[in-house]
């Protein structure tokens, strides 16, 4: 008391069902110096100043002790608001998605990730969790102004993930910080399953991914990184996480679908080419948002969605048609079966198009190339003197490649439900004229069944965004 580090104050305590005044000591700006306070770099102080305390004096005293970020109320504020503010600030910063209050609801999924102190404070103030007792937002946030000392968010944190299917490699955007590893370089982990931290405060946060694999090679930047993928890595979806020193990022789901499509092309008279085209898709479809209450994908409703190199197709050609003109009968028959499969940088079976993220609708162009069946043409003539003679008997390869939709008059569309499961559907192309033993038409239909999503961001307990 004599040194000015402590002063008398009046607080309120609950007793016998009522609030009663209670005298207690309170610290002054001189206390941090006398007590030898020292803060780690990444700290934020949340203070309630009373008794005419001067914010500038507290700011100077705490910054001298190493504190970089300061948040204060200097007018009466309900303790419930202070507690809710502090709790939500920690939950967002740690990416736990633990929002238990009822005054303001967070719309999840997708899960939130750590957004940094500045963005989080602004978000909480907009939710009126920083108001004083009079309902006015008078709280003050004083961040560190020097670039070298500024610490806003926990790093590493992943915003979004894309996969280049041709090389292939994985590209991540986010905040990853400087390389912290002294003996081990930062790495991108793929596959495996995230653990739950044992610390109660972090019980709903993403723990380190276990049982996964390390992606090879990297191009490290503080706001983005790349790593090469083997053919088997994330082939059927899984988790992605960045590890930098002794810190790990949120775990991001790579959602996966395997979609068998029955494609039937028929020429009038019965010639049929039957294909089963299996498209494999993997993508980050969580709906990344730059602010806790911001528009997903920053307001852009469309995303590119392309198939992976594991897509493949098998086919069977069958049946015949005939035409008789005078004494000549021509017969065309289809036969043969086979298959083709994509590979990195050679996606001969593909489905590439635009995904409307909000409507859950994907409009691709589906194509199959580099395959052929057999088309036999047999022409015979009936001669009264010698009977039937063969005028022509040839067999030539017939491409089984296709490209749908051939015209963009009616879009080929795949629709996903709210859990990112694919709904069953069909598509019929407009009849096309062909000349084969006369004028005929060819029709092509596509049919597919419902397909659940593996590692759906809606169902997953991990993967904060």
Residue pairs with C-beta under 8 A, 6 or more apart in sequence:
1 7
1 25
3 30
3 34
4 28
4 30
5 27
5 28
5 30
5 31
5 34
5 35
6 25
6 26
6 27
6 28
6 31
7 25
7 26
7 27
7 28
7 51
8 23
8 24
8 25
8 26
9 23
9 24
9 25
9 26
9 50
9 51
10 21
10 22
10 23
10 24
11 21
11 22
11 23
11 24
12 19
12 20
12 21
12 22
13 19
13 20
13 22
14 20
26 50
26 51
28 53
29 53
29 54
29 57
29 58
29 60
29 61
30 61
31 37
31 61
32 61
32 62
32 64
32 65
33 61
33 64
33 65
37 62
37 65
38 65
38 66
39 45
39 62
39 65
39 66
39 67
39 68
40 66
41 66
41 68
41 149
41 151
42 68
42 151
42 154
43 66
43 67
43 68
43 69
44 67
44 68
44 69
44 70
44 71
44 89
44 117
45 62
45 67
45 69
45 70
45 71
46 71
46 72
46 82
46 85
46 86
46 89
47 58
47 70
47 71
47 72
47 73
48 72
48 73
48 77
48 82
49 55
49 58
49 72
49 73
49 74
53 74
55 72
55 74
55 140
55 142
58 70
58 72
59 70
59 142
62 70
63 70
68 143
68 144
68 149
68 150
68 151
69 117
69 141
69 142
69 143
69 144
69 151
69 152
70 141
70 142
71 121
71 139
71 140
71 141
71 142
72 139
72 140
72 142
73 82
73 130
73 132
73 138
73 139
73 140
74 138
74 140
75 132
75 133
75 134
75 138
76 132
76 133
76 134
77 131
77 132
77 133
77 139
78 133
81 129
81 130
81 131
84 101
84 103
84 129
85 124
85 129
85 130
87 100
87 101
88 99
88 101
88 120
88 124
88 129
89 117
89 120
89 121
89 124
90 96
90 201
91 97
91 98
91 99
92 112
92 114
92 115
92 120
92 123
92 292
93 114
93 115
93 116
93 117
93 120
93 153
93 154
94 114
94 154
94 201
94 202
94 205
95 111
95 112
95 113
95 114
95 154
95 157
95 205
95 206
95 250
95 464
96 201
96 202
96 203
96 204
96 205
97 106
97 108
97 111
97 112
97 204
97 464
98 203
98 204
99 105
99 106
99 108
103 128
103 129
104 127
104 128
104 129
106 112
106 292
107 293
109 286
109 287
109 457
109 458
110 286
110 287
110 288
110 289
110 296
110 457
110 463
110 464
110 465
111 286
111 457
111 462
111 463
111 464
111 465
112 292
112 464
112 465
113 157
113 158
113 159
113 250
113 464
113 465
114 153
114 154
114 157
114 250
114 464
115 123
115 153
115 291
115 292
116 152
116 153
116 175
117 141
117 143
117 151
117 152
117 153
118 141
118 143
118 152
119 152
119 153
119 291
119 292
120 292
121 130
121 141
122 291
123 291
123 292
123 293
124 130
125 137
125 139
126 293
128 135
128 137
130 137
130 139
131 137
131 138
131 139
132 138
132 139
143 150
143 152
144 150
144 151
153 175
154 247
155 175
155 176
155 177
155 244
155 247
155 249
156 174
156 175
156 176
156 177
156 186
156 242
156 243
156 244
156 247
156 248
156 249
157 174
157 175
157 176
157 249
157 250
158 172
158 173
158 174
158 240
158 241
158 242
158 249
158 250
158 252
159 172
159 173
159 174
159 175
159 288
159 290
159 465
160 172
160 173
160 174
160 252
160 284
160 286
160 288
160 465
161 170
161 171
161 172
161 173
161 240
161 252
161 254
161 284
162 170
162 171
162 283
162 284
163 169
163 170
163 171
163 229
163 234
163 254
163 282
163 283
163 308
164 170
164 171
165 306
165 307
165 308
165 309
165 344
165 347
166 309
166 344
166 345
166 347
167 228
167 344
167 345
168 228
168 229
168 308
168 309
168 344
169 217
169 226
169 227
169 228
169 229
170 188
170 190
170 215
170 226
170 227
170 228
170 229
170 234
170 240
171 224
171 225
171 226
172 188
172 224
172 225
172 226
172 240
172 242
172 252
173 223
173 224
174 223
174 224
174 242
174 249
175 222
175 223
176 186
176 220
176 221
176 222
176 223
176 224
176 225
176 242
176 244
176 249
177 222
177 244
178 222
179 185
179 186
179 220
179 244
179 245
180 186
180 244
180 245
180 246
180 247
181 244
181 245
182 245
184 245
185 218
185 220
186 218
186 220
186 225
186 242
186 243
186 244
186 245
187 214
187 215
187 218
187 227
187 242
187 243
188 214
188 215
188 218
188 225
188 227
188 240
188 241
188 242
188 243
189 209
189 212
189 213
189 214
189 215
189 239
189 240
189 241
189 242
189 243
190 212
190 213
190 214
190 215
190 229
190 233
190 234
190 238
190 239
190 240
191 209
191 211
191 212
191 213
191 233
191 234
191 238
191 239
192 209
192 210
192 211
192 212
192 213
192 238
192 239
193 209
193 210
193 211
193 212
193 239
194 206
194 207
194 208
194 209
194 210
194 239
194 241
194 251
194 462
195 207
195 208
195 209
195 210
196 203
196 204
196 205
196 207
197 203
197 205
197 207
205 464
206 241
206 248
206 249
206 250
206 251
206 462
206 463
206 464
207 248
208 241
208 243
208 248
209 239
209 241
209 248
209 251
212 238
212 239
212 241
213 233
215 227
215 228
215 229
215 233
216 227
216 228
216 229
216 230
217 226
217 227
217 228
218 225
218 226
218 227
219 225
219 226
225 242
231 309
231 344
234 240
234 254
234 282
235 280
235 282
235 308
235 310
236 256
236 258
236 282
236 454
237 253
237 254
237 255
237 256
237 282
237 454
237 455
238 253
238 254
238 256
238 455
239 251
239 252
239 253
239 254
239 455
239 462
239 463
240 251
240 252
240 254
241 248
241 249
241 250
241 251
241 252
242 248
242 249
243 249
250 462
250 463
250 464
250 465
251 462
251 463
251 464
252 284
252 286
252 463
252 465
253 284
253 286
253 455
253 456
253 457
253 460
253 462
253 463
254 282
254 283
254 284
254 455
255 282
255 283
255 284
255 285
255 420
255 453
255 454
255 455
255 456
255 457
256 280
256 281
256 282
256 453
256 454
256 455
257 279
257 280
257 281
257 282
257 422
257 451
257 453
257 454
258 278
258 279
258 280
258 451
259 278
259 279
259 280
259 281
259 414
259 422
259 448
259 451
260 276
260 277
260 278
260 448
260 449
261 276
261 277
261 278
261 279
261 366
261 446
261 447
261 448
262 274
262 275
262 276
262 446
262 447
262 448
263 274
263 275
263 276
263 277
263 368
263 402
263 404
263 444
263 445
263 446
264 272
264 273
264 274
264 275
264 444
264 445
264 447
265 272
265 273
265 275
265 402
265 442
265 443
265 444
266 272
266 273
266 442
266 443
266 444
267 321
267 434
267 436
267 440
267 441
267 442
268 440
268 441
268 442
269 321
269 437
269 440
270 319
270 320
270 321
271 317
271 319
271 320
271 321
271 332
271 334
271 436
272 317
272 318
272 319
272 334
273 315
273 316
273 317
273 334
273 373
273 400
274 315
274 316
274 317
274 318
275 313
275 314
275 315
275 316
275 368
275 400
275 402
276 313
276 314
276 315
277 311
277 312
277 313
277 349
277 366
277 368
278 311
278 312
278 313
278 349
279 307
279 311
279 349
279 350
279 351
279 366
280 307
280 308
280 310
280 311
281 305
281 306
281 307
281 308
281 351
282 308
283 303
283 305
283 355
285 303
285 355
285 357
285 420
285 457
286 457
286 463
286 465
287 296
287 297
287 357
287 457
287 465
288 296
288 297
288 298
288 465
289 295
289 296
289 297
289 298
289 465
290 298
296 357
296 358
297 303
297 357
301 356
301 357
301 358
301 359
302 354
302 355
302 356
302 357
303 354
303 355
303 357
304 352
304 353
304 354
304 355
305 352
305 353
305 354
305 355
305 362
305 364
306 350
306 351
306 352
306 353
307 342
307 347
307 349
307 350
307 351
307 352
307 364
308 342
309 342
309 343
309 344
309 346
309 347
310 341
310 342
311 341
311 342
311 347
311 349
311 350
311 351
312 339
312 340
312 341
312 342
312 349
313 339
313 340
313 341
313 349
313 368
313 371
314 337
314 338
314 339
315 337
315 338
315 339
315 371
315 373
315 400
316 336
316 337
317 334
317 335
317 336
317 337
317 373
317 374
317 398
317 400
318 334
318 335
319 333
319 334
320 331
320 332
320 333
320 334
321 331
321 332
321 333
321 436
321 437
321 440
322 329
322 330
322 331
322 332
322 437
323 329
323 330
323 437
323 438
324 330
327 381
327 382
327 383
328 379
328 380
328 381
328 391
329 379
329 380
329 381
329 382
330 377
330 378
330 379
330 437
331 376
331 377
331 378
331 379
331 380
332 375
332 376
332 377
332 378
332 436
332 437
333 375
333 376
333 378
334 373
334 374
334 375
334 376
334 398
335 373
335 374
335 376
336 372
336 373
336 374
337 373
338 371
338 373
339 371
340 348
340 349
340 368
340 369
340 370
340 371
341 348
341 349
342 348
342 349
342 350
348 368
348 369
348 370
348 371
349 367
349 368
349 369
350 366
350 367
351 364
351 365
351 366
351 367
352 364
352 365
353 362
353 363
353 364
353 365
354 362
354 363
355 361
355 362
356 362
356 363
360 415
360 416
360 417
360 418
360 420
361 413
361 414
361 415
361 416
362 413
362 414
362 415
362 416
363 411
363 412
363 413
363 414
364 412
364 414
365 403
365 404
365 405
365 412
366 402
366 403
366 404
366 412
366 446
367 401
367 402
367 403
367 404
368 400
368 401
368 402
369 401
370 401
371 399
371 400
371 401
372 397
372 398
372 399
372 400
373 397
373 398
373 400
374 395
374 396
374 397
374 398
375 395
375 396
375 397
375 398
376 393
376 394
376 395
377 392
377 393
377 394
377 395
377 396
378 390
378 392
378 393
379 390
379 391
379 392
379 393
380 388
380 389
380 390
380 391
381 388
381 389
381 391
382 388
383 389
402 444
404 412
404 427
404 429
404 444
404 446
405 411
405 412
405 427
405 429
406 429
406 432
407 429
407 430
409 430
410 427
410 429
410 430
412 427
412 446
413 425
413 427
414 422
414 423
414 425
414 448
415 422
415 423
415 425
416 422
416 423
416 453
417 423
418 458
419 453
419 456
419 458
419 459
420 453
420 456
420 457
420 458
421 450
421 451
421 452
421 453
421 456
422 448
422 450
422 451
422 452
422 453
423 450
424 448
424 449
424 450
425 447
425 448
426 445
426 446
426 447
426 448
427 445
427 446
427 447
428 443
428 444
428 445
428 446
429 443
429 444
429 445
431 441
431 442
431 443
432 441
432 442
432 443
432 444
433 439
433 440
433 441
433 442
434 440
434 441
434 442
457 463
457 465
